Amino acid sequence: MYQYDPIDQGIVDARVAQFGDQTRRYLAGELTDDEFRPLRLQNGLYIQRHAPMLRVAVPYGMLASYQVRKLAHIARTYDRDYGHFTTRQNIQYNWPELKDVPAILGELASVQMHAVQTSGNCVRNTTTDQFAGIAHDEIVDPRPWCEIIRQWSTFHPEFAHLPRKFKIAVNGALEDRAAILVHDIGINIKRNDAGEIGFEVYVGGGLGRTPMVGALIKPWLEPRHLLSYLDATLRVYNRYGRRDNKYKARIKILVKAMTPEAFGAKVEAEWAHLKDGPTTLTQSEIDRVSRFFTAPAYEVLPGDDAGFRKLQGEDKAFARWIERNVFAHKQPGYAAVTLSLKQTGVPPGDVTGAQLDAVADLADAYSFGEVRASHEQNLILADVKQSELYALWQKAKALGFATPNVGLLTNVICCPGGDFCSLANAKSIPIAKAIQERFDDLDYLFDLGEIDLNMSGCMNACGHHHVGNIGILGVDKNGSEWYQVSLGGRQGNSASIGKVIGPSFAQDEMPDVIAKIIDVFVERREGEERFIDVVDRLGIDPFKTRVYGEKAARKETVDA
């Protein structure tokens, strides 16, 4: 992973000192709330429902074990002994005291971490595939390009006050696990017939109040032009994006209003002034950054470990875990392991200080001291020997990290919702818990197969509900919390936005609503069809009829 040089460290240390003084002046009454607000947002600090919330940057989801231990220390020392991993591969602390935030930032800086640009109308954390660099279907490792984008975007003076927040994702594999089509800019790395790499550039994707799938505006971009083309794209957005209405300020609204073709033409015109200029990437710079992402010291191992396969055949529980939580590695004899943060009864993405310390220990023992965060709010050990999977599984079970539900209904993606967020219309965590408890039967979950359930507490869509096969959105109805359900969303190569099935439901109805949707799937499924395939084939009407038909019948009986 990337290591700070003295310039990097000096910049981050200076920012910590600067914010410390700004906080001191605010607490002394020398700065007003309005004056302090942009300063705290530049350092990842929000004021939430009950307390400040600090969002810490985890560039493209990569952490060293010593950084994970620092996160554990911060959770114990300055928070309520836990952190929350988000869908942008970052970690949030929900209970720090404002006076302690400069000290927390100082602790982070000591391990080459910060909270810069995790909030505000700027370029946020660049995200990618949690299996980058090791995926069996990878074309090119996207992490060097994510780091190049990170260095370009951090403290970029021209893009510090964009019309709205801006998110970039990069994919380097055949299967898009970075959800590039629902980002402001999505970059897909590919190879041409000559074996050269280039980028497809998509713009205008995003979720929130007006969900949209991005449009391809550049089918082939040479790598050396990456930054100048990003500069051109951001300049067009900065110039023409709306600032009079924050709900219409995202780039997706501008692209739709202009049309992708017209927006792309403006980018090309702007790029003509920038192409081959100072931001052109030299091969030496690309090589410099790439050297931070070389493979670890893998052992030469057989492609299929006999002992591991024997245990897999003998232990059904272990075999289930392998099926759902272990991902094929391109290095023979190794595998990538997802440590599930979706144990029933635990808020999705939450992890305690003790668990973070334990994750660091597992990383040191089994995965070259590296941990990754996924946008599904789980943690990954990317380089585990097949021969050590059984021992790792047993330790993960004891820590609550071995729930074999990755890709299944109870692997719920969920924002903190109304329990914490001041923007939320409704709570998310209790609904996730109720659904997990309703479907807490592994045999049944495995029979159902792959189903993505995503939940957000408001239209900002931090839980990515629009691209869940089943999406749940918390809404406010006359001061009460209700929940809207959509079906048919998906991320990946064929990303699509789910369709709302009808009026919203009360909180206590939600487990029954999901159960009825699943019943229709089970009854109408053909062979081993996935849930999303059945929804595609049938449309939403059969699910809608089951849910609302029975609800209406019960109402008529009560009224009678």
ROMARMI-391382 format. One record per residue (C-alpha): residue in one letter; x, y, z. Coordinates in steps of 0.5 Angstrom, whole numbers, plus 2048, in hexadecimal, padded with zeros to 3 digits. Each point is the difference from the previous one (the first is absolute). Layout:
N
aXYZ
...
# end
This chain:
560
m800800800
y8028077FF
q805803805
y800808802
d8078037FE
p802806804
i7FC8057FC
d7F97FC801
q802800807
g801807801
i7FA8027FD
v7FC7FB804
d803803806
a7FF8077FE
r7F97FF7FF
v7FF7FD807
a803806804
q7FC8047FC
f7FA7FD801
g802800808
d800807800
q7FA8017FC
t7FC7FB805
r803804806
r7FE8077FD
y7F97FD7FF
l7FF7FD807
a803807803
g7FA8037FC
e8058047FB
l7FD7FC7FA
t7F88007FF
d7FD7F97FE
d7FF8037F9
e808802800
f8027F9803
r7FB7FB7FB
p8048007FA
l807800804
r7FD7F9804
l7FD7FD7F9
q8078017FD
n8027FB805
g7FB7FB800
l7FC803806
y7F8800800
i7FB802805
q7FC7FA801
r7F97FF804
h8047FE806
a807802800
p8058027FB
m8027FB7FB
l8077FF7FD
r8017FC7F9
v8077FE7FF
a8037FF7F9
v8027F97FE
p8038017F9
y7FD7FA7FB
g7FE7FC807
m8077FE801
l803800808
a8067FD803
s8007FC806
y803806804
q7FB8057FD
v7FA7FB803
r803800807
k800808800
l7F98007FE
a7FF7FB805
h803804805
i7FC8067FE
a7FA7FD801
r8017FE807
t804806802
y7FB8067FC
d7FA7FC7FF
r7FB7FB802
d8057FA7FF
y7FD7FF7F8
g8018027F9
h7FB8007FA
f8037FE7F9
t7FC8047FB
t7FE7FE7F9
r8068057FD
q8057FB804
n801805805
i7FF800808
q7FC804804
y800802808
n7F9802802
w802802807
p806805800
e800806804
l8028067FC
k806802805
d8037F97FF
v7FF8007F8
p8078047FF
a8037FB804
i7FD7FA7FC
l8038037FA
g807801803
e7FF7F8802
l7FE7FF7F8
a8068047FE
s8057FC804
v7FE7F97FB
q7FF8047FA
m7F9801800
h7FB806800
a7F98027FF
v8018067FB
q7FB8007FA
t7FB7FB803
s7FB805800
g7FE8077FD
n7FF8017F9
c8077FE7FD
v8027F97FD
r7FF7FB805
n8047F9801
t8017FC7FA
t7FE7F9801
t8017FA7FC
d7FF7F8800
q8027FD807
f8037FB7FC
a8058047FC
g8077FD7FF
i7FE7F9801
a7F97FF7FD
h8007FA7FB
d7FC8047FB
e805806800
i8028047FA
v805805803
d801802808
p7FC806800
r803802807
p8068047FD
w7FB8047FC
c7FB801806
e807803804
i8018057FA
i7F9802800
r801801808
q8068047FF
w7FD8047FB
s7F9802803
t803801807
f800808802
h7FF8017F8
p7FF807801
e7FB8017FA
f7FB7FA802
a800802808
h7F98037FF
l7FC7FC7FB
p7F98017FF
r7FF7F9804
k8047FB802
f8047FC7FB
k8017F8800
i8057FC7FB
a8007F9800
v8057FB7FC
n8007F97FD
g8057FC7FE
a7FD7F97FF
l7FB7FD7FB
e7FA800806
d7FF807802
r8007FF808
a801808801
a7FA8027FD
i8038057FB
l7F98017FD
v7FD804806
h806804801
d8018087FE
i8057FD7FC
g8017F97FF
i8077FD7FD
n8007F97FC
i8077FE7FF
k8017FB7FA
r8057FD7FA
n8008017F9
d8027FB7FB
a807802800
g8007FF808
e800807802
i7FC803805
g7FB806800
f7FA802804
e7F98017FE
v7FD806804
y7F9800802
v7FD807803
g7F9801803
g7FF7FA804
g7FD801807
l7FB7FE805
g7FC805805
r7FA8047FF
t8017FE7F8
p8037FA7FF
m8047FF7F9
v8047FB7FD
g8068047FD
a8018017F8
l8077FE7FC
i8038067FE
k8077FE7FE
p8017F97FD
w807800800
l805804804
e8077FF800
p803800807
r805806800
h7FA8047FF
l7FC7FE806
l801806804
s7FF8057FB
y7F97FD7FE
l7FE800807
d802807800
a7FC8027FA
t7FA7FC803
l800803806
r8018077FD
v7F97FF7FC
y7FD7FE806
n802806804
r7FE8057FB
y7F97FD7FE
g7FE7FC806
r7FA804804
r802803807
d7F9803801
n7FD7F9802
k8047FB803
y7FB7FB7FE
k8018017F9
a808802801
r8037F97FF
i8037FE7F9
k7FB7FB7FE
i7FB806800
l8048047FB
v8027FA7FC
k7F97FE7FF
a7FE8077FE
m8058017FB
t8007F97FE
p8067FC800
e8028017F9
a800808801
f8047FF807
g8057FC7FD
a8018057FB
k801806805
v8057FB803
e8047FF7FA
a8008077FE
e803802807
w8057FA800
a8038037F9
h803805805
l8027FB805
k8037FA7FC
d8077FF800
g801806805
p803800807
t7FB7FA803
t8027FB7FA
l8037FA804
t8077FE7FE
q8017F8800
s805802806
e7FB802804
i7FB7FB7FF
d8067FB802
r801804806
v7F97FF803
s8007F97FD
r8067FD804
f7FB801806
f7FC7FB7FE
t8047FA7FF
a7FE7F9802
p8027FE807
a8057FA801
y7FC7FA7FD
e8027F9801
v8007FB7FB
l7FA7FC801
p7FC7FB7FC
g7FA8037FD
d7FB7FB804
d8027FE808
a7FE7F9801
g7FF801808
f7FC8067FF
r7FB7FC7FB
k8007FA804
l7FD805806
q7FC8037FB
g7FD7FA7FF
e7FF7FD807
d7FD807803
k7FA8027FE
a800807803
f8078017FE
a7FE7FF7F9
r7FB805800
w804805803
i8057FE7FA
e7FA8017FB
r7FE807802
n806803804
v8067FE7FC
f8028037F9
a8047FD7FB
h8078037FF
k8058007FA
q8067FE804
p8007F8801
g7FF7FD807
y7FD807802
a7F9803801
a7FC806803
v7FC800806
t7FA804802
l7FF801807
s7F9802801
l7FE806804
k7F87FD7FF
q7FF7FC806
t7F9800802
g7FF805805
v8068047FF
p7FF8077FC
p8027FE7F9
g8088037FF
d801801807
v8067FD804
t803801807
g806802802
a8027F9802
q7FE7FD7FA
l8048057FC
d8067FE804
a7FE7F97FE
v8008027F9
a807803800
d8027F9803
l7FD7FC7FB
a8038047FB
d8077FF802
a7FF7F9801
y7FD7FE7FA
s8008067FB
f806804800
g7FE805804
e7FB8037FC
v7F8801801
r7FB8037FB
a7F9803800
s7FB7FE7FB
h7FA8057FE
e7FC7FA803
q802802807
n8047FA801
l8087FF801
i8047FC7FC
l8077FC801
a8028007F9
d8067FB800
v7FF7F9804
k8037FA7FE
q7FB7FA7FF
s8037FC805
e7FF805806
l7F88017FE
y7FE7FB805
a804803806
l7FE8077FE
w7F87FE7FF
q8007FE807
k803806803
a7FC8047FC
k7FA7FC803
a802802807
l8008077FE
g7F98017FD
f8038017F9
a7FF7F97FC
t7F88017FF
p8007FC7F9
n7FB8057FD
v8048047FB
g7FB8027FA
l7FA7FD804
l7FA803802
t803802807
n8068037FE
v7FD807800
i8038067FE
c7FD805805
c802808801
p7FF802808
g7FA8037FF
g7FC804805
d8037FD806
f8068047FE
c7FF8057FA
s7FD806800
l7FE8007F9
a7FC7F9800
n7F9800800
a7FF7F9803
k8047FB804
s8047FA7FC
i8047FC805
p7F97FD804
i7FD7FE7F9
a8077FD7FE
k8007FC806
a7F97FE800
i8017FD7F9
q8067FD802
e7FC7FC806
r7FA7FE7FB
f8057FD7FB
d8057FD805
d8007F97FD
l8067FF7FC
d7FD7FA7FD
y7FB8047FD
l8048067FE
f8057FB7FC
d7FA7FD7FD
l7FD8077FE
g8078027FD
e8038077FE
i7FC806802
d802807802
l7FC804805
n802807800
m7FD805805
s801808801
g7FD804805
c7FE8067FB
m8018027F9
n807801801
a8017F97FE
c8067FE805
g7FE7F9800
h7FF8007F8
h7F97FD801
h7FF8027F8
v8057FA7FE
g7FD7FB805
n7FC7FA7FD
i7FC802806
g800807802
i7FE804806
l7FF807801
g7FE804806
v7FB8057FF
d7FC805805
k7F9800800
n7FC805804
g806800805
s8007F8800
e8057FB7FD
w7FE7FC7FA
y8047FC7FB
q7FF8007F9
v8027F97FC
s8048007F9
l8017F97FC
g8057FF7FA
g806804802
r8077FE7FF
q8078027FF
g8067FD7FC
n8008007F8
s7F98007FF
a7FE805806
s7F9802800
i7FC804805
g7FA7FD804
k7F98017FF
v7FB802806
i7FB7FB801
g7FB805803
p7FE804806
s8047FF806
f8007FC806
a800801808
q8067FD804
d7FD7FA803
e7FD7FE7F9
m8077FF7FC
p8027F9802
d7F97FE7FE
v8018047F9
i8077FD7FF
a7FD7F9801
k7FB8017FB
i8048027FB
i8057FA801
d7FA7FB800
v7FE8037F9
f8077FF7FE
v8007F9803
e7FA7FE7FC
r8018037FA
r8087FE7FF
e8027FB7FB
g8057FC801
e806803803
e7FE8077FE
r803806804
f7FB805804
i8028057FB
d7FF7FC7FA
v7F97FE802
v7FE808801
d8038017F9
r7FC7FB7FD
l7F9801804
g801808801
i7FD803807
d7F97FE7FF
p7FF7F9803
f804803806
k7FC806801
t7FA7FC800
r8027FB805
v802806805
y7FA8057FF
g7FB7FB7FE
e8007FC807
k801807804
a7FA8037FC
a7FC7F9802
r802801807
k7FE807800
e7F97FE7FE
t7FF7FB805
v802805805
d7FB8057FE
a7FB7FB7FF
# end
